Amino acid sequence: MTENSLITQEYIKYKIYKIRDTQVMLDSDLAELYGVPTKRLNEQVKRNKDRFPDDFRLQLTKKEFDILKSQIVATSLDGKKIF
């Protein structure tokens, strides 16, 4: 996504997944929306835990990971976090 491009609701809609009856986004997609590297987003979340609600991050179970992986037809999600 370029700096001057518009982010449409439709684009964001396809970046949101439902896990445990909660709408979530991959860290890489959220970083892209904010125009920052994924690594920096994750660093800031770790360094500023008091600024983020407890439910801001979640750890997927193996089954949830497999379901999500099949939903987005990805070959690899290794290292991705969910927000």
C-alpha positions in Angstrom: 0.0 0.0 0.0 1.4 3.4 -0.9 1.4 6.5 1.3 -1.1 8.3 -1.0 -3.5 5.4 -1.5 -6.9 5.4 0.1 -7.8 2.6 2.4 -11.3 1.5 1.7 -13.8 -0.1 4.1 -13.9 -3.1 1.7 -10.1 -3.5 1.9 -10.2 -3.4 5.8 -13.2 -5.8 5.8 -11.1 -8.5 4.2 -8.3 -8.0 6.7 -10.6 -8.9 9.7 -11.0 -12.4 10.8 -13.2 -13.9 13.5 -11.6 -16.0 16.2 -13.4 -16.9 19.5 -16.3 -14.7 18.5 -13.9 -11.7 18.4 -12.9 -9.8 15.3 -9.1 -9.7 14.9 -6.4 -8.6 12.5 -2.9 -10.0 11.7 -0.1 -7.8 13.0 1.2 -7.4 9.5 -2.1 -6.1 8.2 -2.5 -3.7 11.1 1.1 -2.4 10.6 0.4 -1.9 6.9 -2.7 0.2 7.8 -0.6 2.4 10.0 2.3 2.6 7.6 4.9 1.1 9.9 7.0 -2.1 9.7 5.4 -5.1 11.5 8.5 -5.4 13.7 8.1 -1.9 15.0 4.4 -2.4 15.7 5.2 -5.5 17.8 8.1 -3.7 19.6 5.8 -0.8 20.6 3.1 -3.2 21.9 5.7 -5.0 24.0 7.3 -1.8 25.3 4.1 0.0 26.1 1.9 -2.8 27.6 0.1 -0.2 29.8 -1.2 1.6 26.7 -2.9 -1.5 25.2 -5.8 -3.3 26.7 -5.2 -6.9 27.9 -7.3 -8.2 25.1 -5.4 -6.4 22.4 -3.3 -9.5 21.7 -4.2 -13.1 21.7 -2.4 -16.4 21.2 -3.9 -18.8 18.7 -4.3 -22.5 19.5 -3.0 -24.9 16.9 -6.6 -25.6 15.7 -7.3 -21.8 15.4 -4.0 -21.3 13.5 -4.9 -24.0 11.0 -8.4 -22.6 10.5 -7.1 -19.1 10.0 -4.4 -20.3 7.7 -7.0 -22.1 5.5 -9.2 -19.0 5.6 -6.7 -16.7 4.1 -5.1 -19.3 1.8 -1.6 -18.5 3.0 1.4 -20.8 2.6 3.0 -19.6 5.8 1.9 -17.5 8.8 5.0 -18.3 10.9 5.9 -15.5 13.2 2.6 -13.6 12.7 0.7 -12.3 15.6 -3.0 -11.5 15.9 -4.4 -8.2 17.2 
